[in-house]
């Protein structure tokens, strides 16, 4: 009976120290202005967007352009080709806009200017300018990928620091509770 009582008090100390450490971590993160749940969600969103961008950079863009086929010489078909090419450029540039939305740096005007420029190229059946626009989007995608990688690394370091701090608090609080401060030595004997 004494052994069972002692094991129960050890379990209660472990749970109490864990709960206290968790409350302290959330209190400290709140004081520093960090939302731990949002940070974890941001890491997941960042990794998902990075995988989409990396897929496009690793051959997805070439596959999109290759699916359109050869550039037609006659104007009605050439204009249709330009419309399809502009649609692909727009889809690709949407990935960079997702990154800007994630970082709260989205600018409607710049996206609108790019869309208007692509529409002008489409009206003029200017395939070369649309291909140049694809190169610009490739550079933007590479830049977005680098920015997302930096943000993911920063958020991961912060999360790991909070986990280590939680473990330290947990051990210290368990030792504190085990010394008989909360539970007196005579309570469980």
C-alpha positions as CSV (number, residue, x, y, z in Angstrom):
1,X,0.0,0.0,0.0
2,X,2.9,2.4,0.8
3,X,4.5,1.6,-2.5
4,X,1.3,2.3,-4.4
5,X,0.9,5.6,-2.5
6,X,4.5,6.6,-3.3
7,X,4.1,5.8,-7.0
8,X,0.9,7.8,-7.1
9,X,2.6,10.8,-5.6
10,X,5.5,10.5,-8.1
11,X,2.9,10.5,-10.9
12,X,1.2,13.5,-9.4
13,X,4.5,15.4,-9.2
14,X,5.4,14.5,-12.8
15,X,2.0,15.7,-14.0
16,X,2.0,18.9,-11.8
17,X,5.5,19.8,-12.9
18,X,4.6,19.2,-16.6
19,X,1.5,21.3,-16.4
20,X,3.3,24.1,-14.5
21,X,6.1,24.1,-17.1
22,X,3.6,24.2,-20.0
23,X,1.8,27.2,-18.3
24,X,5.2,29.0,-17.8
25,X,6.2,28.4,-21.5
26,X,2.9,29.8,-22.8
27,X,3.2,32.7,-20.4
28,X,6.8,33.5,-21.5
29,X,5.8,33.1,-25.2
30,X,2.8,35.5,-24.7
31,X,5.1,38.1,-23.0
32,X,7.5,37.9,-26.0
33,X,4.6,38.2,-28.5
34,X,4.8,34.7,-29.9
35,X,1.8,32.5,-30.6
36,X,3.1,29.0,-30.4
37,X,0.1,27.4,-32.1
38,X,0.3,29.9,-35.0
39,X,4.1,29.4,-35.3
40,X,3.5,25.7,-35.7
41,X,0.8,26.3,-38.3
42,X,3.2,28.7,-40.1
43,X,5.9,26.1,-40.3
44,X,3.4,23.6,-41.9
45,X,2.2,26.2,-44.4
46,X,5.8,27.2,-45.2
47,X,6.9,23.7,-45.9
48,X,3.8,23.0,-48.1
49,X,4.4,26.1,-50.1
50,X,8.1,25.4,-50.4
51,X,7.3,21.9,-51.8
52,X,5.0,23.4,-54.4
53,X,7.6,26.0,-55.5
54,X,10.4,23.4,-55.6
55,X,8.2,21.2,-57.8
56,X,7.7,24.0,-60.3
57,X,11.3,25.0,-60.3
58,X,12.5,21.3,-60.7
59,X,10.7,20.8,-64.1
60,X,7.1,21.8,-63.5
61,X,7.6,25.1,-65.5
62,X,9.2,23.4,-68.5
63,X,6.4,20.7,-68.4
64,X,3.8,23.4,-68.4
65,X,5.3,25.2,-71.4
66,X,5.9,21.9,-73.3
67,X,2.2,20.9,-72.9
68,X,1.3,24.0,-74.9
69,X,3.1,22.6,-77.9
70,X,4.8,24.6,-80.7
71,X,4.1,28.3,-81.2
72,X,1.6,28.7,-84.1
73,X,2.4,31.1,-86.9
74,X,-1.1,32.2,-87.8
75,X,-2.6,34.9,-85.7
76,X,-5.9,33.5,-84.3
77,X,-4.0,30.3,-83.1
78,X,-1.0,32.3,-82.0
79,X,-3.3,34.6,-79.9
80,X,-4.9,31.5,-78.3
81,X,-1.4,30.1,-77.6
82,X,-0.5,33.4,-75.9
83,X,-3.7,33.3,-73.8
84,X,-2.8,29.8,-72.6
85,X,0.8,30.8,-71.9
86,X,-0.4,33.9,-70.0
87,X,-2.6,31.6,-67.9
88,X,0.4,29.4,-67.0
89,X,2.4,32.5,-66.1
90,X,-0.4,33.7,-63.9
91,X,-0.7,30.3,-62.2
92,X,3.0,30.4,-61.5
93,X,3.1,33.9,-60.2
94,X,0.2,33.0,-57.9
95,X,2.7,30.9,-55.9
96,X,4.9,34.0,-55.2
97,X,1.8,35.9,-54.2
98,X,1.0,33.1,-51.7
99,X,4.4,33.6,-50.2
100,X,3.8,37.3,-49.9
101,X,0.4,36.7,-48.3
102,X,2.1,34.4,-45.8
103,X,4.6,37.1,-44.9
104,X,1.9,39.9,-44.9
105,X,3.7,41.7,-47.8
106,X,1.1,41.2,-50.4
107,X,0.6,44.2,-52.7
108,X,-2.5,44.2,-54.9
109,X,-1.1,46.9,-57.2
110,X,2.0,45.0,-58.3
111,X,0.0,41.9,-59.0
112,X,-2.5,44.0,-61.0
113,X,0.3,45.7,-63.0
114,X,1.8,42.3,-63.8
115,X,-1.6,41.0,-64.9
116,X,-2.2,44.0,-67.1
117,X,1.2,43.7,-68.7
118,X,0.5,40.0,-69.5
119,X,-2.8,41.0,-71.0
120,X,-1.1,43.5,-73.3
121,X,1.4,40.8,-74.4
122,X,-1.6,38.5,-75.1
123,X,-3.4,41.1,-77.1
124,X,-0.3,41.7,-79.2
125,X,0.4,38.0,-79.5
126,X,3.9,38.7,-78.1
127,X,5.2,35.2,-77.2
128,X,8.7,36.4,-76.6
129,X,7.6,38.9,-73.9
130,X,5.5,36.2,-72.3
131,X,8.5,33.9,-72.2
132,X,10.6,36.7,-70.7
133,X,7.8,37.0,-68.1
134,X,8.2,33.3,-67.3
135,X,11.9,33.9,-66.6
136,X,11.0,36.8,-64.3
137,X,8.5,34.5,-62.4
138,X,11.3,31.8,-62.1
139,X,13.5,34.3,-60.4
140,X,10.7,35.4,-58.1
141,X,10.0,31.7,-57.3
142,X,13.7,31.2,-56.4
143,X,13.6,34.2,-54.2
144,X,10.4,33.1,-52.6
145,X,11.8,29.7,-51.9
146,X,14.9,31.2,-50.2
147,X,12.7,33.5,-48.1
148,X,10.4,30.6,-47.1
149,X,13.5,28.5,-46.2
150,X,14.8,31.3,-43.9
151,X,11.4,31.8,-42.2
152,X,11.0,28.0,-41.7
153,X,14.5,27.8,-40.2
154,X,13.8,30.7,-37.9
155,X,10.4,29.3,-36.7
156,X,11.9,25.8,-36.2
157,X,14.7,27.3,-34.1
158,X,12.2,29.2,-32.0
159,X,10.1,26.0,-31.6
160,X,13.1,24.0,-30.6
161,X,14.2,26.6,-28.1
162,X,10.7,26.6,-26.5
163,X,10.8,22.8,-26.3
164,X,14.3,22.8,-24.6
165,X,13.1,25.5,-22.2
166,X,10.0,23.4,-21.4
167,X,12.1,20.4,-20.7
168,X,14.4,22.4,-18.4
169,X,11.4,23.9,-16.6
170,X,9.9,20.5,-16.2
171,X,13.0,18.9,-14.7
172,X,13.6,21.9,-12.4
173,X,9.9,22.0,-11.3
174,X,9.9,18.2,-10.7
175,X,13.0,18.5,-8.5
176,X,11.4,21.5,-6.7
177,X,8.2,19.5,-6.1
178,X,10.1,16.4,-5.0
179,X,11.9,18.3,-2.3
180,X,8.7,18.4,-0.3
181,X,7.8,22.1,-1.0
182,X,4.3,21.2,-2.3
183,X,4.0,17.7,-0.9
184,X,5.5,17.4,2.5
185,X,7.7,14.4,3.2
186,X,5.3,13.1,5.8
187,X,2.3,13.2,3.5
188,X,3.1,10.1,1.6
189,X,5.0,8.0,4.2
